[in-house]
Structure formats: C-alpha cells, structure tokens
Amino acid sequence: MGFSGTGKIWMNGKLVEWKDATIHIASHVIHYASGVFEGARCYATPKGSACFRLDDHLQRLQDSAKIYRMAYPLDLAGWRDAVFETIRVNDMKACYIRPIVYRGYDTLGVNPLGNPVDAAIMVWEWGAYLGQDALEQGVDMKISSWSRMAPNTLPAMAKSTANYANSALIKMEALADGYAEGIALDVFGNVSEGSGQNIFTVRHGALFTPPLAASVLPGITRDSIVTLARDLGFTITETNLPRESLYIADEVFVVGTAVEVTPIRSIDKIVIGSGRRGPITEALQSAFFAVINGDAPDRYGWLSFVYPEEPALSSPLKATSGVRG
C-alpha cells in the first residue's frame, strides 16, 4: 500500500489538502492510541461507483467510539455524506475508505477526557491486499506466538488503534518467518483471527468460524460471507475451533475488507486440503464478487452509489475477484 500524497482529506468537516492534514505531536492519540477507525471499500461497478456496506461500517465506527466514550457530532447520515463528499472531491471511482475518530491535542495523561474528539476521512487506491495471485493460489500462514487480547482487557468488538499494536506484532512475526500472515489464538488456545482478517474453515462440506467471544472483530465481510453461504445452502456454525482443526480442514480461508476472500494453502507448513483454493471458497468468492461487481442482484442493499447521476460505465473497472485470479 502506498500513498499518492495528493488529493484532499476530510478533517472535522473541512476538506484539507493532503500535505496539510496534520495533527500536533502532543495529540493524545499518538501517545495513548486513543482512536477508533474503519476500513471500507468503494468499487467501480457497471452502474457506477458503489461503497460496499458503508452504513454497516459507519455504524461499527460509532459503536467503537461509544465503547471508548468518544462522542462525535455526526449521525449515520452525516458520516455517509462526509464519505461521499471525500470520494467525490478526489474524483475516485474505486478506493479504500478510512474514517478515523481520535482524541486530539489539549492535555497529556492517561485520562483522555480533557482532549477534543476529532475525526478525519481518507481515501486512496488499494489493490489486492495479499497480492493478486493469492485469490486463487492461496497464501501461507503460521500460528502466531502472540495471542489475541483476553476478555475484559481491551474490547475486541471495537476497531481501535490500540488493538492493532497486537495486529502489528502478529504481522511482523509472520513476515520475519517467511509467511504472508499470522493466525492468532485466543487466551484459551482456540482460533481467533488473523492480524486483520476473520477466518473460516470447511470440513466435510460444512463451514465453521470462531464466535465473537473468541476475541474477534465483528467483521462486515465476515457477516456477508455468513449470509452468502446460507444463501448457497451451506451449513455454517459459529463455534470455538481448536488449533489442530485448521490442519485437518478441507479448506481454510480468511475474509476482510482488505483481503476480501483469500484462501490459505498452508498453515505452519502443513498443506491445507489440495494446497490451493477449494471449491467452497471459490463458490463464496464468486458470490461475493458478483455482488460487488454488480453482476448479481443486490438483494440485501449492500451497495450505496456515490455518484447518483453517473451513467453506466462504458468500460467498468471491476473489483478484484476470485473468478479472475
């Protein structure tokens, strides 16, 4: 992921040039990770640029802020309008969307309540997170030596900047050991999630995924895959998964806004299934990308169009999909 360094960023209701979108070094968020954020995507579809489940992402942003007592004076419609405004002013057709709410500059100390609650929205181009070939060939992962946070320590249901210090440790260890990603266990030794992805397994035609109580983020893509899997007639169960269940699964895949739907071909150098994308993973990839590419009816109202007046694109740039790679 790289930044162009150009364009505009929304900051507290104003559109600011990229180079001017700065905060003070004494801002509370820098010293105490007092921020919550979201990651959403806008896709170029045949009908125009559409954000995928934007309201659900923004509701989760508000939920995260509520958990951390960070009230910000925008309702859901206000956040949606701000996101659309940011995409439009940057003339984006497809992009990654990063809203963040954070405690700004006033006082320093563990008590954050004296600091203002500020917000910003960035958008930029971002392709396949783990590489284009990963969507078909799969990636190699390892069980991380770092566990997810224990219950009642940090709130796993909040998408907070603090939680991603744990994610960074998981990711860096995996890369240092030659893997694309790490899979964290919870403090009870059950499967939790990746550094920024929810995880699913397939065994004898049925799907399984860890419950929210396993210190997982309530992923928007996770919820979408659960819905699509049931639409396709698959049985899917939220249950605790022991580590070894990953090794003997027929298929394992991870999902998230960044990774979309990516198969895992090996874990701890144990080959999963056939060592590449399995048929159920492929079916779910196809169903997922059919929705976000506009190739299937939007039965659940997951797409919100950024440019209402935009005519159908004559040569649409489609989202990355499991069908093509």
Secondary structure as GFF3:
##gff-version 3
##sequence-region A 1 325
A	DSSP	beta_strand	8	11	.	.	.	ID=ss1
A	DSSP	beta_strand	14	17	.	.	.	ID=ss2
A	DSSP	three_ten_helix	18	20	.	.	.	ID=ss3
A	DSSP	alpha_helix	28	32	.	.	.	ID=ss4
A	DSSP	beta_strand	35	37	.	.	.	ID=ss5
A	DSSP	beta_strand	40	45	.	.	.	ID=ss6
A	DSSP	beta_strand	48	52	.	.	.	ID=ss7
A	DSSP	alpha_helix	54	67	.	.	.	ID=ss8
A	DSSP	alpha_helix	76	89	.	.	.	ID=ss9
A	DSSP	beta_strand	95	103	.	.	.	ID=ss10
A	DSSP	beta_strand	117	124	.	.	.	ID=ss11
A	DSSP	alpha_helix	134	137	.	.	.	ID=ss12
A	DSSP	beta_strand	139	143	.	.	.	ID=ss13
A	DSSP	alpha_helix	163	176	.	.	.	ID=ss14
A	DSSP	beta_strand	181	185	.	.	.	ID=ss15
A	DSSP	beta_strand	191	194	.	.	.	ID=ss16
A	DSSP	beta_strand	198	203	.	.	.	ID=ss17
A	DSSP	beta_strand	206	209	.	.	.	ID=ss18
A	DSSP	three_ten_helix	212	214	.	.	.	ID=ss19
A	DSSP	alpha_helix	220	231	.	.	.	ID=ss20
A	DSSP	beta_strand	236	238	.	.	.	ID=ss21
A	DSSP	alpha_helix	243	247	.	.	.	ID=ss22
A	DSSP	beta_strand	251	256	.	.	.	ID=ss23
A	DSSP	beta_strand	260	267	.	.	.	ID=ss24
A	DSSP	beta_strand	270	271	.	.	.	ID=ss25
A	DSSP	alpha_helix	279	292	.	.	.	ID=ss26
A	DSSP	beta_strand	303	305	.	.	.	ID=ss27
###
